[in-house]
Amino acid sequence: MKSRPARERSGVIPRRPSRRQIIQGGLAVAGMAAASPLLAGCRKSGTPAGGNQLKIGFVSPRTGATAGFGEPDGYVLELARKALAAGLAIGGKQYEVVVVEKDSQSNPQRSAQVANELITGDGVDLMLTTSTPETVNPVSDACEAAGVPCISTVVPWEAWYFGRGGKPGAPSPFKFTYHFCFGVEQFANAYTHLWPQIETNKKLGVMWPNDADGNAIRQNLGPLLAKAGYTVVDPGAYTDGTNDYSSMIARLKSEQCEIFNAFPIPPDFATFWQQAAQQSYKPKIAQIAKTGLFPSQVEALGDIGVGIAGGCYWSPTWPYRSPLTNVSSQELGDGYQKSSGKQWNQQLGPSLALFDAAAAALRATANPKDKAALARAIATLEVDTPIGHLAWGKGPVANVVATPIVGGQWVAAAGGPYKLEFAICENSSDPKVPIAAKLHAYA
């Protein structure tokens, strides 16, 4: 049996096998795992365990261009495994639970590869995946093709649904894949409530790439912003990994775009923003999405990162709790900071919400080993999570729950161990989230 990286090890709930099971399995390590919770937690994901074991796959970008999204996932997995240590009682039967994690490396090909490894090699009963189309869409496609239930998040739902072949007004082509995330309507609400806090000429320069996110935003968000009275100046779709943005910056300067909006992968924005500073493009509002979400990304920009506006889909001030772990949003953020020594990261909320949804879906199924029945249970599932209440089957399209995103700004911290803090400036998508400040001009 090949050894596996620690990052991809499975978390296994200890269960004492009989002497006969150990002999039949031919694996002395099974007996060691039963005697030692530590060894049980490190048991290989391929270990046979009969019909009383449920396997949950988890795929996120722990390395690569979008690794900021995966930064807190180790802590979330620790919380989830601890909460699942006693297993799940379903239909009068007790199941042990294994969580098998994989790193997508922020690469679509790698995402599809590890998804298929989890499906065919590990035999997962349920897949969870998060963070950007580059990871989530290939994993979702692999699950749909194999008939494995999958719950995903943190991809604008239009990029997930339409980007995978869904058609407006047509029945859903998906039977096994389900999603929860904000969409362009939530972005439009946030922007049109946030931007009027500063007087501008309402000319909006955009940096929207030629990828699943960029194309969905261009097709759906652009018209909403134009309808709200903003003049959209779009220099055109660019290729991820572009190194020279001089012509794009020159266009935005010549058009006097006092508002800037971008949906790039993090390395591309860092390159663009440094070149913009060198070429003296400083809009009054710099509204960033897909990057600029996390403290590490903004701090890496230095002084030119302070004042950037961003979207927020979870923070420790969210007034919600995880039913699986019984951890509040504030406790989730505080616990991560204490455990990691790093500032809270908004990915904590939706990543833990995946496990709340997973546990609720498994419990809602008479036989959680029946993949078709499990998928049907997700289709009408309702569950509370750290990001709020999720209810599938109510739109905006089948398979999708639209969740809030609110607007705010990165400002210099008033004190404490961190350089920056994110101040929430509007809450149009969820009035229960408290507002902390008013937007200030970037330039």
Secondary structure, DSSP 8 states (H G I E B T S, - for coil): -----GGG-EEE------HHHHHHHT-HHHHHHHH-HHHHHT--TT---GGGEEEEEEEE-SSSTTGGGGTTHHHHHHHHHHHTTT-EEETTEEEEEEEEEEE-TT-HHHHHHHHHIIIIIS--SEEEEESSHHHHHHHHHHHHHHT--EEEESS-HHHHHGGGT--TTS--S-SSEEEEE--HHHHHHHHHHHGGGS----EEEEE--SSHHHHHIIIIIHHHHHHTT-EEE------TT----HHHHHHHHHTT-SEEEE---HHHHHHHHHHHHHTT---SEEEE-SSS-SHHHHHTTGGGGTT-EEEES--TT---EETTTTEEHHHHHHHHHHHHSS---TTHHHHHHHHHHHHHHHHT-S-TT-HHHHHHHHHT-EEEETTEEEETTSSSSTTEEE---EEEEEEE-SSSS-SEEEEEEE-TT-TTS----------
